[in-house]
Amino acid sequence: MSNTSGRNQQVVVAGIFTALIVIFIIRLFFVQLIEESYTVSANNNVLRYMTDYPARGMVYDRNGKILAYNQAVYDLMVIPRQVKEIDTLDFCQLLDITKEDFLDKIKKAKTYSRIRPSIFEKQISAETYATLQEKLFKFKGFYVQPRTIRKYPNNTASHVLGYIGEVNDKLIEKNPYYRQGDYIGTSGIEQSYEEELRGIRGIRIVMVDVFNREKGSYKNGAYDTVAIAGANLVATLDANLQAYGEKLMANKIGALVAIEPTTGEILAMISSPSYDPNLLVGRARSKNYGYLLKEPSKPLFNRAMQAYYPPGSTFKLTNALAALQEGIINPMTTFPHSFVVGSKSVHCHGHPPIALEGAIQYSCNPYFCNTFRAFVDNNKFADCETGYNTWRTYQESFGIGNKIGVDLPHELKGLLPTTSLYDKYYGRHHWKASTIYSLGIGQGELGITPLQMANVMCIIANKGYYYTPHIIKKIAGKPNTTRNLGTKHFTKISEENFNVVQDGMQKVVEAGTARVAQFREVVICGKTGTAQNPHGKDHSLFVGFAPRENPRIAIAVMVENAGFGAEWAAPIASLMMEKFMYDSISRPAIEERMMKGNLIHILNNTLEKKSDDVDAQIIGPSLHDFIPELNIGDWNIGQFTVEESTPENKTQNQNKENQRSPLSISEFTFNLIYRIEKNEYFS
Amino acid sequence: MVFFYLGFVLMGWMNIYAAVYNEEHSNIFDMSQNYGKQLMWIGTSMLIAMAILVIDGKFFASFSYPIYGTILLMLLVVLAIAKNVQGARSWIEIGSFKLQPSEFAKFATSMALAKYLSTLNIRMQDTKTKLTAGALILIPMAFVLLQNDTGSALVFCAFIFVLFREGLSQNFLIFGFLGGILFVLALMVPAIILISIIGSIGLLSYILMRKTKKNFFTVALITSLCCGAVFSVDYAYNHILQAHQRERIEVLLGKKSDLKGAGYNVNQSLIAIGSGGFFGKGFLQGTQTKYDFVPEQSTDFIFCTVGEEWGFLGTTIVLLMFLALLYRILFIAERQRSPYTRIYAYGVASIIFFHVMINVGMAIGLAPVIGIPLPFFSYGGSSLWSFTILLFVLIKLDSYRMYVLR
């Protein structure tokens, strides 16, 4: 053994040592300098992107009253891994849950993750929170995370305000802004002004350790973004008027829309029965939603802009205006006191011979049937189709048969039949004015929403134009520019033709069917309607505006199955006008009678009577066969769907149909409309 | 050498501090935390170092066998009384004080081996010498293996370098190397294919060599040995290795990807090191190690902290420092007149080398996960003491080199 003899070996050993270290350094060179993915993984490991939820914008009424605000609620969170030795009994008592519930929830949380927080109890009340807060230190692994929920302090305008709900997967796919657990407005203002209300989410980047415990902000918050609160909205609604109207409409089925004619601002929009908007907030939401959904009177359904009603006599006004403009009649025109088509005839209620003004005052049916026939069958048109189309264009210019474009979701366009509808039903050239004369008096295949009716009143009050009715005036203190609200929409009727119609409407209130509507020397223009319908007693209808000069409020009131227009709709409308103009009521007796009037039982009977009838399927041929211009998409709005009948159930229904008397087209239409409003809206 | 030592220890301490650092215990002298305790270990190590330097140099040579014997006895005691800690029974508990005798077995074996091989008239070429030396290594190795501390046991393989330096045929090294390759290949390639490859290589080399009878037998022997090895690897792998060890090897070989289970450690370790970049994230700025993504980050995976916080620069410096230390030890070894000191020095170098190879190798995904500490860096009293003793005994012996006659 000598030093020299080991020389070779020494070199080999040193060489092996060197080789290994070199290999390591090369490897480190690749791992640390070349490969990027490790850095990315490191960030994924350690960085958590926490969302800061902005406060949702508040909603005020036109007078600054709060309609919607945010209330703090608290989600009780649990991290299962950290739950140790807690007094389960005490804990359960605090939360008012059973031990089984407790174990169940813990198990659920564990299945999700042992080390990540999950919601143990959603939205615990402030009271529970207060008591819990004091004892929370005893319950390791639990903590409370504040959130906000919507609160509607006045319990009014539920249909207008709408509600918010958690986003679903479909929506997340469609709109990448939203993430699981986010809330989104799904109805009313909450939906149509979602983007303004929701604000801008903030992101906070925090560093976490392997157990997901927060360890502080990343680079001192350099990459964080601050949440920006949603914009506050000012609605056009008058909360007092809205609440008052809801009281008047209580225990009745129907709708009421009041608009300021000079601006198009909607002062009140009521659909009755209504519901407390706070029902659809917070923990009880899904339970309440299910309950409201099952309720036969369909409280979730916004009749003010989704229900199709036959306009009845109120339709005579636009009819007259169209005829005046086209030169079919003039204010002095008279017609015989009856209107006869084959075996059918329409008679007067018995009044002196009259011209247009009187015909409006007395709501003379033959007069307007004759007017309609004179229009459609007029020689100046090549045939009655051209005549009808001309008439129809006039009606359309009043916003009938189309969406008005209100800034609320799910507005429906109503039904103003086209010639092809009649061609389908009667065959081409097999119909003429005398076949469809009932349109002249607002019956037949017409479906008009209360919003459209109120808008027609704005047009008549303004003598020829309207501003798009809308519900939001200001966004974040600035005028609402999201919709085209400042434009006057003109009808095809020239201004002077409105005078005689206004004269007639004034007479209706002063000396005609709606004398009950008078108050305090105000010059009111109005028109009652008593619309026949297939659901039982006539709908009670009133449209009008006041005062005649410088109109401040235009209104349409529809009370279903209530009888004469003068009986319910007219008094309600006039009380609304008085309340808006004077903020007090001079006729307490009428007010009391309206508020106490309970017409719900009538509806219940009707519903029962109808229930075995037309609920399940569209009777007869498929929807498309009859109403081609209604494409299914129109009916398929938001969450509502209408199914078309399939060949199998068609035959089934035809068998059923044979046992009943054949349906007339209007009955068919109304069945359809009734079905849609009754069953198909909230599927 | 002392400077190397101090440098390593200080760096280790800082990195332990960084690895377990959190705001609640930010005092580096906090005794409740690993870095605080490590300071204590460092202190005691210094005392031990001083003691060693004070002791007469001849003591170690004379008492090599008694020390070896004592340690063997302790290993047996451990086997008898030790509690099971993470699957291994390698700790002796004296009060709150824990000792790991297997750490000390390394230096005891170095000494015993040095003592034996430095005896006059010992020739490495003798079969008897080989067997005795082998026994000196294998007995403590077997005891440690019985404690289920595979990592520490494997360290004893490092002594092959010592034997090699002392005249063991290079064939042993080559066979060892070949065996390693065969082991890996046997796991990755089906046996049939591997055997046919070995066979053809054997045939080819015979054809190329002079066709003597002797060559034929040599080639045939090697070839059949290789084939036998392939089969035994399969057997050993499936029957002798434990499940977690199999998994770790499979992960390393890329046969299995299990980032949440067996591969978690290595993957997180690579992420930590990889995210360090060139300059690293800076002292105490490492997010992966500080927030416990990397397990065992103050002991076995301490290298991650170096990689993450000091970057490529830091890791390279540490590795080069280790290389320099190894060179220095080899240099010292070769300047000895006394074979005892030389052999002992080789033992020290081999042990340190093996630790670095496995520890750093596993942190960067080049070696299977075997829990052995990085010398001077990793947290742990026994390990630090053991390396301190190893090194300072060498320093002491080296200081006597002039007095020893050949």
Interface residues (C-beta under 8 A of the other chain):
Chain A: M1 N3 S5 G6 Q9 Q10 V12 V13 A14 I16 F17 T18 L20 I21 I23 F24 I25 R27 L28 F29 V31 Q32 L33 E35 S37 Y38 T39 S41 A42 N43 N45 V46 M207 V208 D209 V210 F211 K215
Chain B: F161 F164 R165 E166 G167 Q170 L173 Q268 L270 I271 A272 I273 G274 S275 G276 G277 F278 T287 Q288 K290 Y291 D292 F293 G307 G311 F312 T315 T316 L319 L320 F322 L323 L326 Y327 L330 A333 E334 P339 R342 Y346 A349 F353 V356 M357 V360 G361 I364 G365 L366
